[in-house]
Amino acid sequence: MFRYLQSKKYILISLLVGALCVGGIIRMTRGPSAEAAKPGSTLVVWCASGIKGPMEELSLLYERAYNTRVSIRYGGTGTLLGGIEASHEGDLLIAADSSYLADLRKKKLAAESIPLATMRPVLAVAKGNPKHVRGWKDLLERSDIKFGLCHPHTAAIGRTIHDIADRRGDWTALTNQAAVQKSTVTELSADLLAGALDAAFLWDQMAGSMAGLETVPCPEFKGTSATVPAIVLTSCERPSSALHFARWLASPEHGAPVFRSHHFQAEGGDAWQKSPEMTLFSGSVNRPAIERILENFCQREGARVKTVYNGCGVLCATMRAAEANSASLPDAYYACDICFVPPVADLFSEAVRVTETDLVIAVPAGNPHGIRTLSDLAKPGLRLGVCDVKQSALGFLTERLLDRSALLAAVGERVVSRVPTGDLLVNQLRAGSLDAAIVYRSNLATLNGAIVPVPIDHPAAKAVQPYAVGDKSRHRQLAARLLDAVLADTEPIVNAGFRMVLDPAPVPSESFAAPGFEKQ
């Protein structure tokens, strides 16, 4: 990939610098020591009736393993939402479709969500298909077929069928032809098994688990599926206990095999750990913004996060040195700028642009050298500090900025210090060994005016911080929830001198512009 990262000599030098420099910091953030609910306590779970089979089995297994009672309330997902909104009770909702998560969050009733399994809608008939039902069209055109629907406001399968039919312009005709509309998919399947109906819209896992049923091909369902999530409710008073149970339900060792035995599609979530531990590599500039978020995250999850802060060039070199052993790679990478994602794009296939901050000229209070613009940095005798171009995103961005301003040569003559991180430059300014430095605005956010920023009027004077989850991470879901926590808690980020990116959508890592020096 990039020659400077492939060079063993450079890797060893970078690792040595990372170990010795002040900017290289390893920090372990821990959650509560309790790894599950206290023995004898109870988790209250609202659960869609179509998920009853695996949940009955799994709740018993969990109760035996952790001496924690799981009290489950069943019903159609839509009906359960009404109960949650009315009562503000419960710890978790096991919904039949993740689309309900948006509804809950609009009403501030939902927090974290962990996917457990997937289902697909099917048109089910009695074994042998005695009425020779051929598909969707028959339900609309044949009066001899008695079929049933679920109410779209009470059950997820009803909502799914409504959405498909509504897009086709068939919903009114479908409801007019239907013999019954039930509140839950369980009631509907019971009518079909009893012979009261000739056909019904069910989930594939339910039809597959009943020996007396089979399905009819329905092209109208192509590309349609539902994800079954475990949603932590805001009414939950023990989030670490609820998340412990949700992670256990999603795990490939415990929950996934049971879901598959009940005909769900379940690949499994993160590898099971009572108290999971993940590693985050982060550019040093992000540290003031995320430390409080990390502490809150670990308390909620009952997890541990090992955070390695350094210049992004050093972090990339460290990852390259460790790539032969995937267990040594970080689970997530929060870079100082998007330009340091391409060097490790094969390890992080996509990234989310989370925050941004400006490059500024940092000077002592009072600005004794009267620096107003970039060109002022070329003043004779000025002692300027910058970051190293190969060790940090800030160094690369500084060189690019000066180059595009046609000042690289003139200003370069005033550079007396090159370091891996902006924090080191700030420390040198405070010690009086520098007159000015080019740093991130966020490097100065907590200094109370001892060092002040001089704005730089240039479009290249900006850094965008992306967050990426490792492709080989054993804690992909945990790392993704950490991103959700960062996006949800913006106050410490803004206070640290950052702006939130308005549209944090995943972007292929290869689409980011790489540093120019990899071609040297």
C-alpha positions in Angstrom: 0.0 0.0 0.0 1.8 3.1 1.2 5.6 2.8 1.1 6.3 4.8 4.2 4.1 2.5 6.2 5.6 -0.6 4.6 9.1 0.3 5.5 10.2 -1.7 8.5 12.6 1.0 9.5 9.9 3.6 9.6 7.6 1.3 11.6 10.3 0.7 14.3 11.1 4.4 14.5 7.4 5.3 14.7 6.8 2.8 17.5 9.8 4.1 19.4 8.6 7.7 19.1 5.1 6.6 20.1 6.5 5.0 23.2 8.7 7.9 24.3 6.7 11.0 23.3 4.3 12.6 25.7 1.6 12.5 23.1 1.5 8.7 23.2 -0.9 7.8 26.0 -2.6 4.5 26.8 -5.7 4.7 29.0 -8.0 2.0 30.3 -11.6 3.1 31.0 -13.6 0.6 33.0 -17.3 0.0 33.7 -18.8 -1.2 37.0 -17.3 -4.3 38.6 -20.8 -6.0 38.5 -20.9 -8.1 35.4 -24.6 -8.8 35.4 -27.8 -8.1 37.3 -27.5 -8.6 41.1 -28.5 -12.2 42.0 -32.2 -12.3 42.7 -33.1 -9.2 40.7 -35.6 -9.1 37.8 -35.4 -7.9 34.2 -38.7 -6.8 32.7 -38.8 -7.6 29.0 -41.5 -6.7 26.5 -41.4 -9.2 23.6 -43.2 -9.5 20.3 -45.4 -12.6 20.3 -43.7 -14.0 17.2 -40.4 -14.2 19.1 -41.9 -16.2 22.0 -40.3 -19.5 21.1 -36.6 -18.6 21.4 -37.2 -16.1 24.2 -38.9 -18.7 26.4 -35.9 -21.0 26.0 -33.3 -18.3 26.3 -34.8 -16.6 29.3 -34.7 -19.9 31.2 -31.0 -20.5 30.3 -30.1 -17.0 31.3 -31.9 -17.2 34.7 -30.0 -20.4 35.5 -26.7 -19.0 34.4 -27.0 -15.6 36.2 -29.6 -16.1 38.9 -31.6 -13.3 37.4 -35.3 -13.5 36.8 -36.6 -12.5 33.3 -40.2 -11.4 33.4 -41.6 -11.3 29.8 -44.7 -9.6 28.5 -45.9 -10.7 25.1 -47.9 -9.0 22.4 -47.9 -7.5 19.0 -45.0 -5.0 18.7 -47.3 -2.1 18.0 -49.4 -3.0 21.0 -46.3 -3.3 23.2 -45.2 0.2 22.1 -48.5 1.6 23.4 -47.9 -0.2 26.7 -44.4 1.1 27.1 -45.5 4.7 26.3 -48.4 4.5 28.8 -46.5 2.8 31.6 -42.9 4.0 31.2 -41.9 0.6 32.6 -39.5 -2.2 31.6 -35.9 -2.7 30.7 -35.9 -4.2 27.2 -38.1 -4.5 24.2 -37.6 -7.4 21.8 -39.4 -6.0 18.7 -40.3 -8.0 15.6 -38.8 -5.2 13.4 -36.1 -2.6 14.0 -38.3 0.0 12.2 -40.0 0.5 15.6 -36.8 1.9 17.0 -37.2 5.2 15.2 -40.8 5.5 16.7 -39.4 4.9 20.2 -36.6 7.3 19.8 -38.8 10.1 18.6 -40.7 9.7 21.9 -37.4 9.4 23.9 -38.3 5.9 25.0 -35.3 4.0 23.5 -31.6 4.0 24.0 -29.2 1.3 22.7 -30.3 -1.4 20.2 -28.6 -4.7 19.5 -29.7 -6.8 16.5 -30.5 -10.5 17.4 -31.9 -12.1 14.2 -33.7 -11.5 10.9 -37.0 -12.7 9.4 -38.7 -12.4 6.1 -42.4 -12.1 5.3 -44.1 -15.1 3.5 -47.5 -16.1 2.3 -48.3 -19.3 4.2 -50.8 -22.0 3.4 -51.8 -25.4 4.8 -49.6 -28.3 3.9 -50.3 -29.5 0.4 -51.8 -26.1 -0.5 -55.4 -27.5 -0.9 -56.8 -24.3 -2.4 -53.9 -24.0 -4.9 -53.0 -20.5 -3.9 -50.4 -19.2 -6.4 -49.5 -15.9 -4.9 -50.4 -12.3 -4.1 -52.6 -11.9 -7.2 -54.9 -14.8 -6.2 -55.7 -13.1 -2.9 -57.0 -10.0 -4.8 -58.9 -11.8 -7.5 -60.2 -15.1 -6.1 -63.3 -15.0 -3.8 -62.9 -18.6 -2.8 -59.7 -18.0 -0.7 -60.1 -17.1 2.9 -56.9 -15.3 4.0 -55.9 -13.3 7.1 -53.8 -10.2 7.8 -52.5 -8.7 11.0 -53.4 -5.1 11.9 -50.6 -2.7 10.9 -50.9 -0.8 14.1 -50.5 -3.8 16.4 -48.1 -6.2 14.7 -44.9 -5.9 12.8 -46.0 -8.3 10.1 -49.1 -6.2 9.6 -47.0 -3.1 9.2 -44.7 -4.8 6.7 -47.5 -6.1 4.6 -49.2 -2.7 4.7 -46.1 -1.0 3.5 -45.6 -3.4 0.6 -49.3 -3.3 -0.4 -49.5 0.5 -0.1 -46.5 0.9 -2.4 -48.3 -1.3 -5.0 -51.7 0.5 -4.5 -53.2 -2.8 -3.2 -53.8 -2.1 0.5 -57.5 -1.2 0.2 -58.3 -4.1 -2.0 -56.3 -6.5 0.2 -58.2 -5.4 3.4 -61.5 -5.7 1.6 -60.8 -9.2 0.5 -59.3 -10.4 3.8 -61.5 -12.7 6.0 -59.9 -11.5 9.3 -57.4 -9.1 10.7 -55.7 -10.2 13.9 -53.7 -8.4 16.5 -50.7 -10.8 16.6 -49.0 -13.1 14.1 -49.4 -15.9 16.7 -53.2 -15.7 16.5 -53.1 -15.6 12.7 -50.9 -18.7 12.5 -53.3 -20.5 14.9 -56.3 -19.8 12.6 -54.4 -21.1 9.6 -53.3 -24.3 11.4 -56.9 -24.8 12.5 -58.2 -24.6 9.0 -60.2 -21.4 9.6 -58.1 -19.8 6.9 -56.6 -20.9 3.6 -53.7 -18.5 3.6 -52.0 -15.9 5.8 -49.1 -13.5 5.9 -46.6 -14.8 8.4 -42.9 -14.6 9.1 -40.7 -17.3 7.5 -39.4 -18.5 10.8 -42.9 -19.1 12.1 -44.1 -20.9 8.9 -40.9 -23.0 9.0 -41.4 -24.1 12.5 -44.9 -25.4 12.0 -45.1 -28.8 10.4 -48.7 -28.2 9.0 -47.7 -25.2 6.9 -45.8 -24.4 3.7 -45.2 -21.2 1.8 -46.1 -19.9 -1.6 -43.6 -18.0 -3.7 -44.3 -14.2 -3.5 -42.0 -12.0 -5.7 -43.6 -9.0 -4.0 -41.5 -9.8 -0.9 -38.2 -9.7 -2.7 -35.6 -7.7 -0.8 -37.9 -7.4 2.3 -36.7 -8.5 5.7 -37.1 -7.5 9.3 -34.3 -7.3 11.9 -35.3 -8.4 15.5 -33.6 -6.0 17.9 -33.2 -6.0 21.6 -33.9 -2.3 22.5 -32.9 -0.9 25.9 -35.7 1.3 27.1 -35.1 4.7 28.8 -37.2 3.5 31.7 -34.5 0.9 32.4 -32.9 1.6 35.8 -30.2 -1.0 35.3 -28.8 -0.4 31.8 -25.6 -2.4 32.4 -27.8 -5.4 33.4 -30.1 -5.0 30.4 -27.2 -4.7 28.0 -25.5 -7.8 29.6 -28.7 -9.8 28.8 -29.0 -8.3 25.3 -25.3 -9.0 24.4 -25.9 -12.6 25.7 -29.0 -13.0 23.5 -27.0 -11.8 20.4 -23.8 -13.8 21.1 -22.8 -16.6 18.7 -22.2 -18.9 21.7 -25.5 -18.5 23.4 -28.4 -16.7 21.7 -27.7 -17.2 18.0 -27.9 -21.1 18.1 -31.2 -21.0 19.8 -32.6 -18.4 17.3 -31.5 -20.7 14.5 -33.1 -23.7 16.1 -36.4 -21.7 15.9 -35.8 -21.0 12.1 -34.6 -17.5 12.5 -31.6 -16.3 10.6 -29.0 -15.4 13.2 -25.3 -14.9 12.5 -24.5 -13.9 16.1 -23.3 -10.6 17.5 -20.0 -10.0 19.4 -18.2 -12.9 20.9 -19.5 -13.4 24.5 -17.7 -11.8 27.4 -19.3 -11.0 30.7 -17.5 -7.7 30.7 -16.3 -7.0 27.2 -13.1 -5.2 26.5 -12.4 -3.3 23.3 -9.4 -1.2 22.0 -9.8 2.2 20.5 -6.9 4.0 18.6 -7.6 7.7 18.7 -5.7 10.7 17.4 -4.6 12.8 20.4 -6.7 15.8 19.4 -9.9 13.8 20.2 -9.0 13.0 23.8 -10.6 16.0 25.6 -13.8 15.5 23.6 -14.3 11.8 24.3 -12.9 11.0 27.7 -16.1 11.7 29.6 -18.1 9.9 26.9 -15.9 6.9 27.3 -16.4 6.9 31.0 -20.2 7.1 30.7 -20.2 4.4 28.0 -18.2 2.0 30.1 -20.5 2.5 33.1 -23.6 1.8 31.0 -22.2 -1.2 29.2 -20.3 -2.7 32.1 -17.4 -2.7 29.6 -13.8 -1.7 29.4 -12.2 0.5 26.7 -8.4 0.6 26.2 -7.7 3.8 24.4 -4.3 4.5 22.7 -3.9 8.2 21.9 -1.1 9.4 19.6 -0.4 11.1 16.3 -2.3 9.3 13.4 0.9 8.5 11.5 2.2 6.7 14.6 -1.1 4.9 15.0 -1.2 3.8 11.4 2.4 2.5 11.6 1.5 0.6 14.8 -1.5 -1.0 13.0 0.7 -2.0 10.1 3.2 -3.6 12.4 0.4 -5.6 14.2 -1.7 -6.6 11.2 -0.3 -10.2 11.0 -2.0 -10.7 14.4 -5.6 -9.5 14.1 -6.0 -9.8 17.9 -3.5 -6.9 18.3 -5.5 -4.6 16.0 -7.8 -2.0 17.4 -11.5 -2.6 17.3 -12.1 1.1 16.3 -10.1 4.0 15.0 -11.0 7.6 15.6 -8.6 9.6 13.4 -7.6 13.2 13.6 -8.5 13.7 9.9 -9.9 11.7 7.0 -6.5 11.7 5.3 -5.2 9.1 7.7 -7.9 6.6 6.9 -6.7 5.5 3.4 -3.4 4.2 4.8 -5.4 1.5 6.7 -8.4 1.3 4.4 -7.9 -2.5 4.1 -8.5 -2.8 7.9 -11.4 -0.4 8.1 -13.6 -0.6 5.0 -15.8 2.3 5.9 -15.7 5.3 8.2 -18.2 7.8 9.5 -17.3 11.5 9.5 -18.2 12.6 13.1 -16.6 16.0 13.9 -14.5 18.7 12.5 -12.2 21.4 13.8 -10.1 24.3 12.4 -6.4 24.7 12.1 -5.3 27.9 13.8 -2.1 29.7 14.6 -1.5 29.4 18.4 0.3 32.3 20.1 0.8 33.4 23.7 -1.8 35.7 25.2 -1.4 39.2 23.9 0.1 38.0 20.6 3.5 39.7 21.2 4.7 39.1 17.7 1.6 40.6 16.1 0.8 37.5 14.0 -2.4 38.0 12.0 -2.0 35.8 8.9 -0.1 32.8 7.7 2.4 35.0 5.9 3.3 36.6 9.2 4.9 33.2 10.2 7.7 34.0 7.8 9.0 36.9 10.0 12.7 36.7 10.6 13.6 35.3 14.0 10.2 33.8 14.7 10.4 30.4 16.4 7.6 28.2 14.8 6.4 24.8 15.8 4.6 22.3 13.6 3.6 18.7 13.7 5.7 16.0 11.8 4.2 15.3 8.4 4.6 11.5 8.7 3.6 11.1 12.3 0.4 13.0 12.4 -2.6 14.2 10.5 -2.0 17.7 11.8 1.5 17.7 10.3 0.2 16.6 6.9 -2.6 19.2 7.0 -0.2 21.9 8.0 2.2 21.1 5.1 -0.7 21.0 2.6 -2.1 24.3 3.9 1.3 26.1 3.6 1.9 24.6 0.2 -1.5 25.7 -1.1 -0.8 29.2 0.3 2.5 29.3 -1.5 4.3 29.7 1.9 5.8 26.3 2.4 9.4 27.4 1.7 9.3 30.8 3.4 7.5 29.6 6.6 9.5 26.4 6.7 12.6 28.3 7.4 11.1 29.4 10.7 10.3 25.9 12.0 12.4 25.0 15.0 10.2 22.1 16.3 8.5 19.1 14.7 6.5 16.8 17.0 3.9 14.1 16.7 0.9 16.0 18.3 -0.5 19.4 18.7 -0.6 19.1 22.5 3.2 18.9 22.5 3.4 22.2 20.6 1.0 23.8 23.0 3.2 22.7 25.9 6.3 24.2 24.2 4.4 27.5 23.7 3.5 27.6 27.4 7.1 26.9 28.3 8.3 29.8 26.1 10.4 27.8 23.6 8.1 28.7 20.7 6.6 32.0 19.5 3.9 30.4 17.4 2.6 27.0 16.3 0.0 25.7 13.9 -2.4 23.5 15.9 -6.1 22.5 16.0 -8.5 25.0 17.6 -9.6 22.1 19.8 -6.0 22.0 21.2 -6.7 25.3 22.9 -10.2 24.8 24.1 -9.4 24.2 27.8 -6.5 26.7 28.2 -8.5 29.7 29.5 -6.8 32.2 27.3 -3.1 31.4 28.2 -2.6 30.5 24.6 -4.9 32.1 22.0 -5.9 31.2 18.5 -5.4 33.3 15.4 -7.9 32.2 12.7 -6.6 31.1 9.3 -8.7 32.3 6.4 -8.2 29.4 4.0 -10.4 26.4 3.0 -7.7 23.9 3.7 -7.5 25.0 7.3 -9.9 22.3 8.5 -9.7 18.8 9.8 -12.5 16.2 9.7 -12.4 13.4 12.3 -13.7 10.0 11.1 -14.6 7.0 13.2 -14.2 3.5 11.8 -14.9 0.0 13.2 -12.3 -2.7 12.4 -13.4 -5.2 9.8 -11.8 -8.0 11.8 -13.0 -6.8 15.2 -14.5 -9.3 17.6 -16.5 -6.4 19.2 -18.0 -4.8 16.1 -21.4 -4.2 17.8 -19.8 -2.8 20.9 -17.6 -0.5 18.8 -20.6 0.6 16.8 -22.5 1.4 20.0 -19.5 3.5 21.1 -20.0 5.6 18.0 -23.7 6.0 18.8 -22.7 7.2 22.2 -20.3 9.8 20.7 -23.0 11.0 18.3 -25.6 11.3 21.1 -23.5 13.2 23.7 -22.4 16.3 21.8 -21.9 18.7 24.7 -18.3 17.6 25.7 -17.4 17.5 22.0 -18.5 21.0 21.3 -17.0 22.2 24.6 -13.7 20.8 23.4 -13.6 23.0 20.3 -15.2 20.7 17.7 -18.3 20.9 15.5 -20.5 18.0 14.8 -20.8 16.8 11.1 -24.4 17.3 10.1 -24.7 14.1 8.1 -22.7 11.3 9.7 -23.3 8.6 7.1 -20.8 5.7 6.5 -18.4 6.4 3.6 -16.1 3.8 1.9 -12.6 4.4 3.3 -11.0 4.3 -0.1 -13.0 7.3 -1.1 -11.1 9.6 1.2 -8.1 11.5 -0.1 -4.8 10.0 1.1 -1.7 12.0 2.1 0.5 13.0 -0.7 3.8 11.7 0.8 2.9 8.0 0.2 4.0 8.4 -3.4 7.5 9.7 -2.4 
